[in-house]
Amino acid sequence: MTTTSAATVPRSTHPLRAALRRWPTVAGVVMAAFVAWGATSGADTAPVLAASGFVYLGSAAFQKRGAAWPVFFLSFVVIGAAGFTAFEAPLAIWALVAIGVGFAAFGLLRGAARPAEGLPLQSLAMAGFGGLAVAVLLVGGDLGLYLVAAGLLGHAAWDVWHHRTERVVSRSLAEFCVVLDTLVAVAMIAVALQN
């Protein structure tokens, strides 16, 4: 009988090494659990939908794919800070939109109007995802949950496209986001079905 120790497992199949290679996926799962835990309405997760457009817009404004992670952390801080107020979701969404407008202006001043898939397209995406997040606040109920889910699934497709083309954001951020968006969308559909 032969035994296999961790030292004799080839590097490519060692579970720890595999997990480390897929750290954005693991982080996306953890973040999705954090976001979805206790969510009972679309308003609970609507700021995440606004943040999805915000991160891409910020990265396009700086014209650096590596800027995506710092912009993501900024969105996390904004959403977290809004959580200490009575107007948690609306404040977070409007703050992200306002900072996003600032990013767009900064990007234009830096000459980021080209290429088209950069700042121009990301600005439109921010308007779409941000607008949908505001709509979620207005309609509420199960429809709000389904709107958040649809928006996040749409953004997951956006993530996949950016991951494959290696444009605007880093591959690790796109991988993280596709996992986060998909799992939170599924969680919101599950919440709506339980109502």
Backbone as ProteinMPNN parsed JSONL, in Angstrom:
{"seq_chain_A": "MTTTSAATVPRSTHPLRAALRRWPTVAGVVMAAFVAWGATSGADTAPVLAASGFVYLGSAAFQKRGAAWPVFFLSFVVIGAAGFTAFEAPLAIWALVAIGVGFAAFGLLRGAARPAEGLPLQSLAMAGFGGLAVAVLLVGGDLGLYLVAAGLLGHAAWDVWHHRTERVVSRSLAEFCVVLDTLVAVAMIAVALQN", "coords_chain_A": {"N_chain_A": [[0.845, -1.172, 0.0], [0.585, 2.147, -0.887], [1.255, 5.396, 0.263], [0.343, 8.78, -0.059], [1.866, 11.737, 0.512], [1.55, 15.24, 1.346], [3.83, 16.413, 0.417], [4.582, 14.873, -1.757], [2.671, 15.219, -3.656], [2.087, 16.386, -6.874], [2.924, 19.76, -7.767], [1.044, 21.095, -9.361], [-1.371, 19.908, -8.746], [-1.822, 20.164, -6.079], [-4.044, 21.011, -3.526], [-3.914, 23.454, -2.058], [-2.199, 25.047, -3.574], [-3.698, 25.181, -5.916], [-5.919, 26.584, -4.979], [-4.672, 28.994, -4.327], [-3.933, 29.888, -6.85], [-6.402, 30.444, -7.83], [-7.287, 32.583, -6.35], [-8.847, 34.974, -6.807], [-11.375, 33.906, -7.354], [-11.963, 32.526, -4.995], [-11.958, 34.703, -3.213], [-14.125, 36.092, -4.306], [-16.248, 34.356, -3.732], [-16.232, 34.453, -0.925], [-16.734, 37.205, -0.514], [-19.245, 37.418, -1.726], [-20.793, 35.868, 0.015], [-20.61, 37.468, 2.269], [-21.89, 39.819, 1.363], [-24.471, 38.906, 0.644], [-25.445, 37.805, 2.959], [-28.048, 37.938, 5.161], [-29.453, 39.702, 3.546], [-32.522, 41.039, 2.555], [-33.953, 42.488, 0.798], [-34.003, 44.166, -2.41], [-32.824, 46.63, -2.114], [-30.886, 46.19, -0.228], [-28.734, 45.13, -1.591], [-28.424, 46.733, -3.8], [-26.444, 48.827, -3.786], [-24.133, 47.368, -4.438], [-24.551, 46.756, -7.075], [-24.387, 49.329, -8.216], [-21.723, 49.811, -7.552], [-20.456, 47.994, -9.196], [-20.403, 49.096, -11.777], [-19.026, 51.413, -11.148], [-16.385, 50.658, -10.413], [-15.246, 49.78, -12.823], [-15.471, 52.121, -14.317], [-13.803, 53.859, -12.84], [-11.312, 52.596, -13.18], [-11.034, 52.859, -15.95], [-10.907, 55.634, -16.131], [-8.454, 56.2, -14.937], [-6.886, 54.937, -16.715], [-5.531, 52.584, -16.296], [-5.287, 49.233, -15.843], [-4.625, 48.04, -13.448], [-5.598, 49.818, -11.596], [-8.086, 49.06, -10.881], [-8.43, 47.438, -8.546], [-7.71, 49.179, -6.3], [-9.796, 51.07, -6.719], [-11.995, 49.417, -6.345], [-11.685, 48.88, -3.595], [-12.114, 51.441, -2.624], [-14.835, 51.73, -3.272], [-15.871, 49.841, -1.536], [-15.293, 51.022, 0.919], [-16.88, 53.353, 0.721], [-19.491, 52.246, 0.568], [-19.517, 50.884, 3.001], [-19.185, 53.029, 4.835], [-21.546, 54.432, 4.361], [-23.282, 52.684, 5.485], [-23.404, 53.34, 8.141], [-25.266, 55.243, 8.408], [-28.654, 56.547, 8.376], [-29.615, 56.441, 5.854], [-28.659, 54.341, 4.253], [-28.502, 52.597, 1.716], [-29.442, 54.427, -0.39], [-27.664, 56.622, 0.021], [-25.145, 55.431, -0.357], [-25.329, 54.626, -3.056], [-25.769, 57.114, -4.412], [-23.461, 58.458, -3.638], [-21.484, 56.891, -4.873], [-22.201, 57.323, -7.538], [-21.759, 60.1, -7.723], [-18.977, 60.276, -7.178], [-18.168, 58.763, -9.317], [-18.861, 60.456, -11.462], [-16.96, 62.379, -10.983], [-14.668, 60.841, -11.481], [-15.042, 60.383, -14.242], [-14.825, 62.995, -15.264], [-12.174, 63.541, -14.514], [-10.878, 61.584, -16.04], [-11.497, 62.478, -18.643], [-10.086, 64.898, -18.656], [-7.554, 63.875, -18.586], [-7.317, 62.867, -21.085], [-8.593, 60.481, -21.731], [-10.601, 59.798, -23.471], [-10.431, 58.074, -25.532], [-9.482, 54.707, -26.012], [-12.705, 53.759, -27.415], [-13.866, 51.675, -25.944], [-12.981, 52.173, -23.481], [-13.125, 54.813, -21.326], [-15.506, 56.131, -22.509], [-17.39, 53.952, -23.007], [-17.427, 52.741, -20.491], [-18.458, 54.789, -18.953], [-21.06, 54.928, -19.923], [-21.887, 52.401, -19.088], [-21.716, 52.719, -16.306], [-23.72, 54.613, -15.965], [-25.904, 53.054, -16.728], [-25.858, 50.78, -14.913], [-25.814, 52.157, -12.488], [-28.175, 53.642, -12.732], [-30.02, 51.552, -12.783], [-29.661, 50.592, -10.197], [-30.702, 52.736, -8.734], [-33.355, 52.577, -9.623], [-34.089, 50.179, -8.43], [-34.262, 50.951, -5.773], [-36.498, 52.549, -5.936], [-38.627, 50.866, -6.775], [-38.639, 48.59, -5.101], [-39.612, 45.678, -3.105], [-40.279, 42.339, -4.397], [-39.834, 42.759, -7.098], [-37.705, 44.561, -7.044], [-35.697, 42.885, -6.05], [-35.472, 41.071, -8.188], [-34.667, 42.844, -10.202], [-32.144, 43.683, -9.247], [-30.852, 41.198, -9.353], [-30.989, 40.677, -12.139], [-29.489, 42.854, -13.106], [-26.985, 42.317, -11.906], [-26.374, 39.844, -13.07], [-26.18, 40.67, -15.696], [-23.953, 42.309, -15.408], [-22.122, 40.37, -14.72], [-21.778, 39.057, -17.148], [-20.55, 41.158, -18.474], [-18.199, 41.245, -16.988], [-17.061, 38.792, -17.743], [-16.559, 39.25, -20.476], [-14.662, 41.325, -20.3], [-12.67, 39.989, -18.913], [-11.902, 38.043, -20.763], [-11.016, 39.616, -22.916], [-9.097, 41.122, -21.754], [-9.238, 43.871, -21.068], [-9.549, 47.164, -19.724], [-9.971, 46.475, -16.849], [-8.058, 44.59, -14.407], [-7.377, 41.092, -14.906], [-7.713, 39.557, -12.622], [-9.478, 41.088, -11.075], [-11.742, 41.088, -12.737], [-12.343, 38.348, -12.727], [-12.886, 37.945, -9.985], [-15.132, 39.628, -9.75], [-17.024, 38.441, -11.513], [-17.662, 36.101, -10.181], [-18.59, 37.106, -7.701], [-20.789, 38.753, -8.584], [-22.454, 36.844, -9.854], [-23.049, 34.971, -7.793], [-24.291, 36.608, -5.832], [-26.477, 37.493, -7.315], [-27.872, 35.066, -7.708], [-28.464, 34.531, -5.041], [-30.202, 36.662, -4.498], [-32.34, 36.049, -6.155], [-33.148, 33.689, -4.927], [-33.993, 34.715, -2.453], [-36.165, 36.266, -3.302], [-37.841, 34.256, -4.281], [-38.517, 32.975, -1.942], [-40.17, 34.741, -0.707]], "CA_chain_A": [[0.0, 0.0, 0.0], [1.364, 3.375, -0.952], [0.595, 6.588, 0.792], [0.772, 10.014, -0.705], [1.907, 12.875, 1.436], [1.432, 16.541, 0.684], [5.106, 16.736, -0.222], [4.748, 14.137, -2.996], [1.638, 15.596, -4.611], [2.641, 17.357, -7.826], [2.542, 21.142, -7.469], [-0.125, 21.535, -10.112], [-2.608, 19.336, -8.225], [-1.942, 20.393, -4.639], [-5.238, 21.858, -3.325], [-3.568, 24.792, -1.604], [-1.673, 25.792, -4.728], [-4.825, 25.43, -6.819], [-6.711, 27.66, -4.371], [-3.917, 30.235, -4.442], [-4.03, 30.335, -8.24], [-7.773, 30.897, -8.041], [-7.638, 33.451, -5.236], [-9.971, 35.882, -7.065], [-12.617, 33.145, -7.232], [-12.176, 32.296, -3.562], [-12.332, 36.003, -2.642], [-15.475, 36.387, -4.788], [-17.193, 33.538, -2.957], [-16.278, 35.009, 0.436], [-17.394, 38.508, -0.573], [-20.66, 37.182, -2.029], [-21.427, 35.43, 1.262], [-20.665, 38.662, 3.12], [-22.885, 40.74, 0.813], [-25.812, 38.315, 0.61], [-25.87, 37.384, 4.294], [-29.062, 38.784, 5.786], [-30.146, 40.576, 2.597], [-33.942, 40.691, 2.439], [-34.571, 43.312, -0.241], [-33.087, 44.621, -3.448], [-32.091, 47.794, -1.609], [-29.731, 45.713, 0.536], [-27.609, 44.829, -2.486], [-28.362, 47.695, -4.908], [-25.146, 49.512, -3.868], [-23.156, 46.497, -5.109], [-24.8, 46.942, -8.501], [-23.78, 50.612, -8.585], [-20.265, 49.666, -7.431], [-19.937, 47.211, -10.315], [-20.067, 50.046, -12.835], [-18.091, 52.378, -10.58], [-15.016, 50.13, -10.436], [-14.784, 49.792, -14.207], [-15.328, 53.524, -14.708], [-12.595, 54.376, -12.198], [-10.144, 52.019, -13.838], [-10.93, 53.481, -17.276], [-10.496, 57.032, -15.955], [-7.016, 56.213, -14.652], [-6.264, 54.263, -17.854], [-4.643, 51.543, -15.777], [-6.058, 48.067, -15.414], [-4.301, 47.804, -12.054], [-6.336, 50.742, -10.733], [-9.386, 48.471, -10.548], [-8.488, 46.984, -7.156], [-7.869, 50.314, -5.391], [-11.134, 51.653, -6.881], [-12.905, 48.496, -5.667], [-11.586, 49.109, -2.152], [-12.787, 52.712, -2.377], [-16.287, 51.471, -3.275], [-16.142, 49.097, -0.302], [-15.273, 52.022, 1.993], [-18.054, 54.213, 0.553], [-20.68, 51.476, 0.957], [-19.407, 50.644, 4.435], [-19.431, 54.284, 5.554], [-22.98, 54.736, 4.234], [-23.983, 51.774, 6.389], [-23.512, 53.944, 9.466], [-26.262, 56.308, 8.341], [-30.043, 56.097, 8.237], [-29.918, 56.373, 4.423], [-27.581, 53.461, 3.818], [-28.435, 52.273, 0.289], [-29.456, 55.608, -1.273], [-26.442, 57.405, 0.187], [-24.05, 54.701, -1.008], [-25.499, 54.688, -4.516], [-25.545, 58.473, -4.895], [-22.043, 58.778, -3.438], [-20.735, 56.222, -5.944], [-22.492, 58.037, -8.789], [-21.069, 61.399, -7.678], [-17.532, 60.046, -7.348], [-18.027, 58.296, -10.694], [-18.85, 61.649, -12.319], [-15.627, 62.955, -10.799], [-13.721, 60.001, -12.224], [-15.226, 60.622, -15.673], [-14.227, 64.301, -15.554], [-10.727, 63.353, -14.397], [-10.453, 60.826, -17.216], [-11.549, 63.358, -19.819], [-8.965, 65.833, -18.55], [-6.32, 63.125, -18.869], [-7.335, 62.408, -22.471], [-9.015, 59.079, -21.759], [-11.797, 59.643, -24.303], [-10.174, 56.96, -26.45], [-10.362, 54.063, -26.971], [-14.141, 53.8, -27.128], [-14.239, 50.701, -24.902], [-12.469, 52.685, -22.211], [-13.963, 55.76, -20.586], [-16.866, 56.341, -23.028], [-18.244, 52.792, -22.771], [-17.555, 52.525, -19.046], [-19.362, 55.83, -18.459], [-22.417, 54.454, -20.241], [-22.18, 51.262, -18.21], [-21.966, 53.262, -14.973], [-25.054, 55.22, -16.01], [-26.878, 51.961, -16.766], [-25.892, 50.019, -13.662], [-26.194, 53.094, -11.437], [-29.598, 53.922, -12.929], [-30.772, 50.37, -12.359], [-29.603, 50.563, -8.732], [-31.684, 53.726, -8.266], [-34.679, 52.01, -9.901], [-34.337, 49.16, -7.402], [-34.7, 51.675, -4.574], [-37.828, 53.103, -6.172], [-39.683, 49.853, -6.912], [-38.635, 47.725, -3.921], [-40.281, 44.386, -3.171], [-39.686, 41.262, -5.18], [-39.346, 43.311, -8.361], [-36.385, 45.094, -6.757], [-34.765, 41.751, -5.965], [-35.243, 40.55, -9.54], [-33.892, 43.845, -10.94], [-30.751, 43.56, -8.806], [-30.325, 39.945, -9.901], [-30.788, 40.847, -13.585], [-28.358, 43.764, -13.285], [-25.736, 41.635, -11.545], [-26.076, 38.837, -14.094], [-25.689, 41.441, -16.844], [-22.58, 42.727, -15.128], [-21.283, 39.163, -14.766], [-21.421, 38.886, -18.565], [-19.599, 42.253, -18.698], [-16.943, 40.776, -16.39], [-16.499, 37.718, -18.581], [-16.02, 39.865, -21.688], [-13.437, 42.046, -19.952], [-11.667, 38.979, -18.543], [-11.414, 37.404, -21.993], [-10.312, 40.579, -23.78], [-8.063, 41.765, -20.934], [-9.367, 45.314, -21.227], [-10.061, 48.089, -18.707], [-9.643, 46.054, -15.486], [-7.172, 43.426, -14.331], [-8.064, 39.804, -15.007], [-8.082, 39.089, -11.284], [-10.684, 41.811, -10.659], [-12.859, 40.587, -13.546], [-12.669, 37.012, -12.214], [-13.513, 38.175, -8.691], [-16.452, 40.224, -9.949], [-17.99, 37.522, -12.128], [-18.097, 35.194, -9.113], [-19.392, 37.913, -6.776], [-22.044, 39.151, -9.214], [-23.298, 35.676, -10.106], [-23.541, 34.389, -6.544], [-25.237, 37.533, -5.197], [-27.7, 37.444, -8.127], [-28.584, 33.82, -7.363], [-28.985, 34.699, -3.678], [-31.353, 37.569, -4.534], [-33.453, 35.288, -6.74], [-33.605, 32.769, -3.872], [-34.748, 35.512, -1.468], [-37.444, 36.63, -3.928], [-38.678, 33.05, -4.365], [-38.979, 32.635, -0.589], [-41.193, 35.725, -0.265]], "C_chain_A": [[0.891, 1.235, 0.0], [0.548, 4.525, -0.379], [1.169, 7.802, 0.097], [0.735, 11.123, 0.322], [1.779, 14.164, 0.631], [2.704, 16.891, -0.066], [5.266, 16.024, -1.565], [3.668, 14.445, -4.018], [2.239, 16.618, -5.57], [2.093, 18.757, -7.545], [1.247, 21.548, -8.156], [-1.428, 20.988, -9.54], [-2.773, 19.547, -6.723], [-3.105, 21.359, -4.398], [-4.913, 23.283, -2.889], [-3.042, 25.653, -2.754], [-2.788, 26.12, -5.713], [-5.679, 26.579, -6.287], [-5.99, 28.998, -4.491], [-3.947, 30.781, -5.868], [-5.403, 30.934, -8.523], [-8.207, 31.851, -6.934], [-8.748, 34.44, -5.563], [-11.331, 35.177, -6.95], [-12.954, 32.922, -5.77], [-12.62, 33.6, -2.889], [-13.748, 36.396, -3.069], [-16.537, 35.618, -4.036], [-17.355, 34.115, -1.556], [-17.031, 36.334, 0.439], [-18.884, 38.347, -0.858], [-21.408, 36.73, -0.775], [-21.599, 36.614, 2.206], [-21.79, 39.602, 2.667], [-24.299, 40.179, 0.952], [-26.343, 37.949, 1.995], [-26.867, 38.385, 4.876], [-29.79, 39.719, 4.837], [-31.586, 40.105, 2.431], [-34.649, 41.504, 1.366], [-33.518, 43.688, -1.278], [-32.251, 45.8, -2.993], [-30.851, 47.382, -0.834], [-28.51, 45.496, -0.349], [-27.506, 45.778, -3.679], [-27.04, 48.464, -4.945], [-24.057, 48.672, -4.555], [-23.309, 46.628, -6.623], [-24.196, 48.268, -8.989], [-22.255, 50.514, -8.549], [-19.681, 48.899, -8.609], [-19.576, 48.111, -11.495], [-18.997, 51.034, -12.413], [-16.637, 51.916, -10.71], [-14.442, 50.175, -11.854], [-14.565, 51.224, -14.696], [-14.056, 54.123, -14.114], [-11.335, 53.873, -12.866], [-9.935, 52.64, -15.221], [-10.452, 54.926, -17.164], [-8.997, 57.14, -15.7], [-6.203, 55.593, -15.779], [-5.222, 53.239, -17.409], [-5.5, 50.399, -15.281], [-5.83, 47.776, -13.935], [-5.006, 48.747, -11.09], [-7.656, 50.144, -10.261], [-9.469, 48.049, -9.081], [-8.55, 48.148, -6.169], [-9.252, 50.976, -5.497], [-12.176, 50.735, -6.236], [-12.877, 48.744, -4.154], [-12.224, 50.445, -1.763], [-14.303, 52.507, -2.342], [-16.709, 50.745, -2.006], [-16.211, 50.067, 0.88], [-16.518, 52.907, 1.921], [-19.317, 53.487, 1.007], [-20.67, 51.219, 2.461], [-19.711, 51.886, 5.256], [-20.91, 54.657, 5.495], [-23.811, 53.862, 5.163], [-24.145, 52.311, 7.792], [-24.526, 55.089, 9.498], [-27.653, 55.71, 8.227], [-30.428, 55.904, 6.771], [-28.901, 55.491, 3.704], [-27.509, 53.266, 2.305], [-28.486, 53.513, -0.598], [-28.17, 56.434, -1.181], [-25.272, 56.734, -0.515], [-24.138, 54.831, -2.522], [-25.19, 56.088, -5.036], [-24.099, 58.914, -4.694], [-21.193, 58.145, -4.53], [-20.962, 56.916, -7.281], [-21.737, 59.365, -8.825], [-19.561, 61.234, -7.865], [-17.25, 59.568, -8.767], [-18.008, 59.454, -11.689], [-17.481, 62.338, -12.21], [-14.558, 62.16, -11.536], [-13.815, 60.278, -13.727], [-14.599, 61.959, -16.072], [-12.701, 64.218, -15.516], [-10.18, 62.631, -15.631], [-10.46, 61.661, -18.479], [-10.403, 64.347, -19.816], [-7.635, 65.157, -18.865], [-6.272, 62.612, -20.305], [-7.766, 60.965, -22.628], [-10.261, 58.85, -22.607], [-11.646, 58.516, -25.325], [-9.317, 55.954, -25.75], [-11.821, 54.051, -26.496], [-14.552, 52.827, -26.039], [-13.712, 51.094, -23.527], [-13.493, 53.587, -21.548], [-15.36, 55.959, -21.188], [-17.814, 55.166, -22.723], [-18.46, 52.555, -21.271], [-18.449, 53.589, -18.41], [-20.811, 55.45, -18.732], [-22.823, 53.304, -19.334], [-22.48, 51.744, -16.8], [-23.348, 53.893, -14.921], [-26.13, 54.127, -15.992], [-26.993, 51.215, -15.45], [-26.282, 50.912, -12.479], [-27.676, 53.434, -11.515], [-30.469, 52.76, -12.491], [-30.775, 50.255, -10.831], [-30.595, 51.559, -8.132], [-33.102, 53.195, -8.489], [-35.057, 50.962, -8.858], [-34.85, 49.828, -6.13], [-36.133, 52.166, -4.723], [-38.919, 52.038, -6.2], [-39.777, 48.929, -5.708], [-39.275, 46.362, -4.18], [-39.528, 43.342, -3.971], [-39.144, 41.77, -6.513], [-37.949, 43.898, -8.177], [-35.331, 43.998, -6.679], [-34.434, 41.209, -7.352], [-34.442, 41.546, -10.391], [-32.421, 43.799, -10.55], [-30.125, 42.311, -9.412], [-30.042, 40.082, -11.394], [-29.59, 41.759, -13.865], [-27.026, 43.095, -12.99], [-25.383, 40.548, -12.55], [-25.592, 39.513, -15.382], [-24.257, 41.885, -16.631], [-21.632, 41.527, -15.112], [-20.858, 38.878, -16.208], [-20.392, 39.937, -18.975], [-18.21, 41.85, -18.182], [-16.265, 39.733, -17.266], [-15.866, 38.314, -19.84], [-14.704, 40.585, -21.389], [-12.315, 41.088, -19.537], [-11.051, 38.372, -19.796], [-10.595, 38.357, -22.857], [-9.171, 41.282, -23.069], [-8.043, 43.275, -21.14], [-9.907, 45.952, -19.962], [-9.666, 47.703, -17.288], [-8.713, 44.845, -15.529], [-7.996, 42.146, -14.411], [-8.522, 39.313, -13.635], [-9.346, 39.791, -10.79], [-11.892, 41.311, -11.433], [-13.297, 39.207, -13.058], [-13.399, 37.121, -10.875], [-14.955, 38.654, -8.874], [-17.453, 39.261, -10.567], [-18.513, 36.542, -11.078], [-19.018, 35.932, -8.139], [-20.761, 38.22, -7.366], [-22.991, 37.967, -9.386], [-23.879, 35.122, -8.816], [-24.534, 35.312, -5.829], [-26.547, 37.548, -5.987], [-28.524, 36.204, -7.799], [-29.194, 33.933, -5.966], [-30.216, 35.598, -3.681], [-32.562, 36.894, -5.157], [-34.022, 34.331, -5.694], [-34.429, 33.514, -2.828], [-36.121, 35.857, -2.035], [-38.386, 35.422, -3.982], [-39.208, 32.622, -2.999], [-40.071, 33.57, -0.084], [-42.582, 35.315, -0.704]], "O_chain_A": [[1.828, 1.345, 0.791], [-0.672, 4.597, -0.528], [2.339, 7.831, -0.282], [-0.303, 11.406, 0.92], [1.886, 14.168, -0.595], [2.657, 17.592, -1.078], [6.0, 16.504, -2.429], [3.748, 13.969, -5.151], [2.833, 17.605, -5.135], [0.942, 18.914, -7.138], [0.441, 22.275, -7.576], [-2.493, 21.541, -9.814], [-3.786, 19.136, -6.158], [-3.145, 22.426, -5.01], [-5.582, 24.224, -3.317], [-3.394, 26.825, -2.886], [-2.819, 27.212, -6.281], [-6.112, 27.442, -7.05], [-6.625, 30.025, -4.73], [-3.982, 31.995, -6.071], [-5.54, 31.828, -9.358], [-9.395, 31.915, -6.616], [-9.548, 34.74, -4.677], [-12.312, 35.773, -6.505], [-14.097, 33.108, -5.355], [-13.553, 33.597, -2.086], [-14.492, 36.973, -2.276], [-17.603, 36.153, -3.733], [-18.472, 34.25, -1.058], [-17.879, 36.562, 1.302], [-19.701, 39.07, -0.287], [-22.534, 37.165, -0.534], [-22.63, 36.738, 2.867], [-22.546, 40.116, 3.492], [-25.22, 40.901, 1.335], [-27.551, 37.8, 2.181], [-26.538, 39.557, 5.057], [-30.666, 40.466, 5.274], [-31.84, 38.923, 2.197], [-35.812, 41.245, 1.053], [-32.316, 43.549, -1.054], [-31.109, 45.964, -3.424], [-29.873, 48.128, -0.781], [-27.377, 45.663, 0.103], [-26.59, 45.642, -4.491], [-26.542, 48.739, -6.037], [-23.157, 49.226, -5.186], [-22.323, 46.612, -7.359], [-23.57, 48.317, -10.047], [-21.574, 51.066, -9.413], [-18.531, 49.127, -8.986], [-18.549, 47.902, -12.14], [-18.162, 51.443, -13.22], [-15.763, 52.702, -11.077], [-13.291, 50.563, -12.053], [-13.597, 51.506, -15.401], [-13.314, 54.817, -14.808], [-10.396, 54.636, -13.093], [-8.803, 52.915, -15.619], [-9.682, 55.392, -18.003], [-8.345, 58.063, -16.188], [-4.978, 55.705, -15.801], [-4.187, 53.054, -18.048], [-6.341, 50.577, -14.399], [-6.74, 47.317, -13.244], [-5.012, 48.499, -9.885], [-8.276, 50.668, -9.336], [-10.491, 48.285, -8.437], [-9.382, 48.113, -5.263], [-9.817, 51.395, -4.487], [-13.139, 51.221, -5.643], [-13.926, 48.81, -3.512], [-12.809, 50.561, -0.686], [-14.98, 53.054, -1.471], [-17.782, 51.007, -1.464], [-17.085, 49.945, 1.738], [-17.143, 53.181, 2.945], [-20.124, 54.049, 1.748], [-21.707, 51.325, 3.117], [-20.416, 51.809, 6.262], [-21.464, 55.146, 6.48], [-24.905, 54.245, 5.578], [-24.948, 51.786, 8.562], [-24.63, 55.811, 10.49], [-27.807, 54.509, 8.008], [-31.445, 55.278, 6.473], [-28.358, 55.871, 2.666], [-26.555, 53.719, 1.672], [-27.647, 53.648, -1.488], [-27.652, 56.892, -2.2], [-24.491, 57.4, -1.194], [-23.142, 55.112, -3.189], [-24.433, 56.238, -5.995], [-23.569, 59.672, -5.507], [-20.283, 58.784, -5.058], [-20.029, 57.08, -8.067], [-21.142, 59.714, -9.845], [-18.944, 61.975, -8.63], [-16.227, 59.917, -9.355], [-17.234, 59.441, -12.647], [-16.925, 62.811, -13.201], [-13.653, 62.733, -12.141], [-12.795, 60.395, -14.405], [-13.922, 62.049, -17.097], [-12.023, 64.763, -16.387], [-9.154, 63.02, -16.189], [-9.542, 61.571, -19.295], [-9.808, 64.611, -20.861], [-6.704, 65.798, -19.353], [-5.289, 61.987, -20.703], [-7.344, 60.293, -23.569], [-10.912, 57.814, -22.476], [-12.631, 58.065, -25.91], [-8.475, 56.34, -24.939], [-12.113, 54.302, -25.327], [-15.483, 53.106, -25.283], [-13.975, 50.416, -22.534], [-14.606, 53.156, -21.246], [-16.333, 55.958, -20.435], [-18.923, 55.381, -22.233], [-19.562, 52.207, -20.847], [-19.128, 53.308, -17.422], [-21.68, 55.627, -17.879], [-23.96, 53.238, -18.869], [-23.401, 51.237, -16.159], [-24.07, 53.727, -13.938], [-27.148, 54.268, -15.314], [-28.093, 51.036, -14.927], [-26.995, 50.474, -11.576], [-28.357, 53.506, -10.492], [-31.531, 52.957, -11.9], [-31.782, 49.862, -10.241], [-31.253, 51.258, -7.136], [-33.96, 53.352, -7.621], [-36.216, 50.872, -8.454], [-35.769, 49.322, -5.487], [-36.891, 52.196, -3.754], [-40.022, 52.273, -5.705], [-40.875, 48.523, -5.327], [-39.453, 45.952, -5.326], [-38.321, 43.44, -4.193], [-38.127, 41.281, -7.004], [-37.098, 43.753, -9.054], [-34.215, 44.156, -7.176], [-33.277, 40.923, -7.661], [-33.625, 41.132, -11.213], [-31.546, 43.866, -11.413], [-29.006, 42.355, -9.923], [-28.988, 39.659, -11.869], [-28.777, 41.476, -14.746], [-26.055, 43.276, -13.725], [-24.206, 40.351, -12.853], [-24.709, 38.999, -16.069], [-23.441, 41.846, -17.551], [-20.458, 41.664, -15.457], [-19.713, 38.502, -16.458], [-19.469, 39.643, -19.734], [-17.193, 42.078, -18.838], [-15.057, 39.784, -17.499], [-14.763, 37.925, -20.226], [-13.742, 40.462, -22.148], [-11.141, 41.36, -19.788], [-9.834, 38.205, -19.885], [-9.6, 37.957, -23.46], [-8.366, 41.963, -23.704], [-6.992, 43.879, -21.356], [-10.653, 45.319, -19.215], [-9.08, 48.521, -16.579], [-8.597, 44.168, -16.55], [-9.166, 42.123, -14.03], [-9.595, 38.724, -13.507], [-10.194, 39.163, -10.156], [-12.962, 41.127, -10.852], [-14.493, 38.928, -12.984], [-14.415, 36.459, -10.662], [-15.876, 38.149, -8.232], [-18.622, 39.262, -10.181], [-19.694, 36.193, -11.095], [-20.093, 35.439, -7.796], [-21.782, 37.975, -6.725], [-24.184, 38.071, -9.1], [-25.074, 34.834, -8.749], [-25.523, 34.832, -5.274], [-27.621, 37.61, -5.389], [-29.74, 36.291, -7.631], [-30.316, 33.48, -5.738], [-31.173, 35.336, -2.952], [-33.692, 37.137, -4.734], [-35.239, 34.18, -5.585], [-35.451, 33.006, -2.367], [-37.128, 35.753, -1.334], [-39.588, 35.558, -3.755], [-40.248, 31.968, -2.919], [-40.806, 33.238, 0.846], [-43.552, 36.018, -0.422]]}, "name": "protein", "num_of_chains": 1, "seq": "MTTTSAATVPRSTHPLRAALRRWPTVAGVVMAAFVAWGATSGADTAPVLAASGFVYLGSAAFQKRGAAWPVFFLSFVVIGAAGFTAFEAPLAIWALVAIGVGFAAFGLLRGAARPAEGLPLQSLAMAGFGGLAVAVLLVGGDLGLYLVAAGLLGHAAWDVWHHRTERVVSRSLAEFCVVLDTLVAVAMIAVALQN"}
